[in-house]
Amino acid sequence: MANVSASAQDSLYDRAVTARLADDPALAASLLEDWLAEKPEDVDALVQYGFALLALGKLEDAEFAFQKVLRLAPEYADASQGLALVAERRETERAARGGFVLVEGAVSNPGGGQDDWQELGVLASLPVGTRTTLDLGGTWHRRVGTEDVELGALATHMATENLWLRAGASVTPNADFRPATGISAGFDYRIAPSTVASLDSSWQSYSLQEVWTVRPGITQYFGGGRFATSLHGRIVAADGEDLQIGASLRTDYLPIARTRLFIGAATGPDTELGVVRETTSIFAGGEFPLTQDLSLTGSIAQEWRENGFDRIEGRIGVKLSL
C-alpha cells in the first residue's frame, strides 16, 4: 500500500466505513487492515476496526484495538463504549457456556366457555464439554379437562465455527393430546458474518395422526449483534391431508447482557392438540435480569384460529444462570 495516493487512501477508509454500516464487517476489517498498515495510529480507523472485529466475534482483537485508541486518545468515548460492549459480549457468552435452569408457567383462555389451558415446565440447559449443550426438560399440560406430562431432550453441537447441529426426542407417557413420541433434527449455518441460515425438521406421533414439520429459516443480525430479525417458514404434512404452509417473523433486541425484548407474528398451520389448524398470531415478550444470576422471563400472545375459538396466552418464568 506504500504507493497508494492520499485520495485513494481516503476512498479506502470511506469504503470500510460504508461496509461496516452496511453490516459487512468482514469487508470493513479487511479494508481497515490495509489502511492501518499505512496509518497505524489513526484513532478513527482503529475504532472502526474495533467495531468490525466485535461484529465478527473476535473479542480479543477488538479489545486490543479499543485499548490502543484510549492510549492515544484517552477521552475517545466511542472506544470506551467499544470496550464496554466487549465486556458485555464476554458475559453473554460466559452465561451461555455456563448453562441455565428455567421454570416457566403459562395460562391461556381458549374461548368458547372452555376451561383455561395451563402449563408448568422446567428446562435445564447444560454444557457438555466446550462445544455441546444438552437441554433436558419436562412440561405438565392441562387441556380440556385432561393432563399430559411431556419429557424431552435436545443436543446442540458446534461442529465448526459456522455450523451448529441439533437432534432431539420427546415422549409423553399415556398421551391424550400431546405427541406420544417425537424426534427432531436441524442445523444452523453462518452464511455471512451476520447472517445465519437454519433448517429444522420433526416427526410427531399424536393419538389422532402423525405429523411431519419442516422449518427453513434465516436470521440477520444488526448493530453488532444487538438486533436480530428472523424469518421462518413452516411446512406441515399430516396423515391424509394436503401440505400446509405458513411463516413467522420475529425481531429481537438485546440492549445489554441477559436482557432481551422480542416481538413477532406468525401465520399458518398449528398442531397444538394434534389437529392441524390454520392460525394467525402476534406475540411479544422478553427477559430481564433481577440479580447477577437470576432473570425474569415473560410473554403474551394472541392467536386467531380458522376453525375453533381464538386464544390469548400469558407466560412467566424465572431463569437461573449456572
Secondary structure, DSSP 8 states (H G I E B T S, - for coil): -TT--HHHHHHHHHHHHHHHHTT-HHHHHHHHHHHHHH-TT-HHHHHHHHHHHHHTT-HHHHHHHHHHHHHH-TT-HHHHHHHHHHHHHHHHHHHHHH-EEEEEEEEEE-STT---EEEEEEEEEEEETTTEEEEEEEEEEEETTEEEEEEEEEEEEEEETTEEEEEEEEE-TT-SSS-SEEEEEEEEEEEETTEEEEEEEEEEE-SS-EEEEEEEEEEEEEGGGTEEEEEEEEEEEETTS--EEEEEEEEEE--STT-EEEEEEEEEEE-TTSS-EEEEEEEEEEEEESSSSEEEEEEEEEEEESSS--EEEEEEEEEEE-
